[in-house]
Amino acid sequence: MNQYTEQELYKNFSENLIFLRKADGHKLSQKSLARLLNLSEYSISMYEIGRTAPSAYAVYQVASYFGVSMERLLTTKLQKG
Protein backbone atom coordinates (compact mmCIF):
# COMPACT_ATOMS: atom_id res chain seq x y z
CA MET A 1 0.00 0.00 0.00
CA ASN A 2 1.34 3.42 -0.94
CA GLN A 3 1.77 5.87 1.88
CA TYR A 4 1.05 9.53 1.20
CA THR A 5 1.58 12.47 3.47
CA GLU A 6 -1.34 14.77 4.10
CA GLN A 7 0.47 17.49 2.13
CA GLU A 8 0.91 15.17 -0.88
CA LEU A 9 -2.80 14.38 -0.88
CA TYR A 10 -3.72 18.07 -0.76
CA LYS A 11 -1.22 18.89 -3.52
CA ASN A 12 -2.61 16.15 -5.77
CA PHE A 13 -6.15 17.35 -5.11
CA SER A 14 -5.18 20.93 -5.93
CA GLU A 15 -3.42 20.02 -9.19
CA ASN A 16 -6.17 17.63 -10.23
CA LEU A 17 -8.92 20.15 -9.51
CA ILE A 18 -7.22 22.71 -11.76
CA PHE A 19 -6.61 20.11 -14.47
CA LEU A 20 -10.17 18.78 -14.44
CA ARG A 21 -11.77 22.22 -14.29
CA LYS A 22 -9.77 23.42 -17.30
CA ALA A 23 -9.89 20.16 -19.30
CA ASP A 24 -11.21 20.31 -22.86
CA GLY A 25 -14.56 18.75 -22.05
CA HIS A 26 -15.25 21.21 -19.23
CA LYS A 27 -13.35 24.53 -19.38
CA LEU A 28 -15.17 25.84 -16.33
CA SER A 29 -14.46 29.01 -14.39
CA GLN A 30 -14.02 28.71 -10.65
CA LYS A 31 -17.36 30.46 -10.23
CA SER A 32 -19.18 28.06 -12.57
CA LEU A 33 -17.69 24.99 -10.89
CA ALA A 34 -18.54 26.35 -7.45
CA ARG A 35 -22.19 26.77 -8.46
CA LEU A 36 -22.35 23.27 -9.94
CA LEU A 37 -20.88 21.69 -6.80
CA ASN A 38 -22.73 23.84 -4.27
CA LEU A 39 -19.41 25.16 -2.93
CA SER A 40 -18.18 28.73 -2.67
CA GLU A 41 -15.99 30.28 -5.35
CA TYR A 42 -13.61 31.25 -2.55
CA SER A 43 -13.30 27.59 -1.50
CA ILE A 44 -12.49 26.48 -5.06
CA SER A 45 -9.85 29.19 -5.27
CA MET A 46 -8.30 28.23 -1.92
CA TYR A 47 -8.27 24.52 -2.82
CA GLU A 48 -6.53 25.25 -6.11
CA ILE A 49 -3.75 27.30 -4.56
CA GLY A 50 -3.39 24.84 -1.69
CA ARG A 51 -4.27 27.37 0.97
CA THR A 52 -7.19 25.37 2.38
CA ALA A 53 -7.60 21.63 2.82
CA PRO A 54 -10.79 20.31 1.20
CA SER A 55 -13.46 18.74 3.33
CA ALA A 56 -14.52 15.17 2.66
CA TYR A 57 -17.72 16.66 1.20
CA ALA A 58 -15.75 18.83 -1.24
CA VAL A 59 -13.59 15.89 -2.35
CA TYR A 60 -16.74 13.80 -2.85
CA GLN A 61 -18.48 16.56 -4.84
CA VAL A 62 -15.48 17.07 -7.15
CA ALA A 63 -14.94 13.33 -7.66
CA SER A 64 -18.62 12.72 -8.39
CA TYR A 65 -18.95 15.61 -10.82
CA PHE A 66 -15.86 14.67 -12.85
CA GLY A 67 -16.46 10.90 -12.68
CA VAL A 68 -13.25 9.94 -10.90
CA SER A 69 -12.83 8.08 -7.64
CA MET A 70 -11.94 10.01 -4.52
CA GLU A 71 -8.83 7.85 -4.22
CA ARG A 72 -7.62 8.75 -7.73
CA LEU A 73 -8.40 12.41 -7.13
CA LEU A 74 -6.18 12.40 -4.04
CA THR A 75 -3.40 9.99 -5.01
CA THR A 76 -2.88 10.25 -8.78
CA LYS A 77 -1.64 13.06 -10.98
CA LEU A 78 -4.47 12.85 -13.50
CA GLN A 79 -2.80 15.00 -16.17
CA LYS A 80 -0.12 12.32 -16.51
CA GLY A 81 -2.60 9.59 -17.22
C-alpha positions, 0 to 999 in steps of 0.5 A, a space after each residue: 500500500 502506498 503511503 502519502 503524506 497529508 500534504 501530498 494528498 492536498 497537492 494532488 487534489 489541488 493540481 487535479 482540480 485545476 486540471 479537471 476544471 480546465 480540461 477540454 470537455 469542461 473549461 469551467 471558471 471557478 465560479 461556474 464549478 462552485 455553483 455546480 458543486 454547491 461550494 463557494 468560489 472562494 473555497 475552489 480558489 483556496 483549494 486550487 492554490 493549496 491554501 485550504 484543505 478540502 473537506 470530505 464533502 468537497 472531495 466527494 463533490 469534485 470526484 462525483 462531478 468529474 467521474 473519478 474516484 476520490 482515491 484517484 483524485 487524491 493519489 494520482 496526478 491525472 494530467 499524466 494519465 
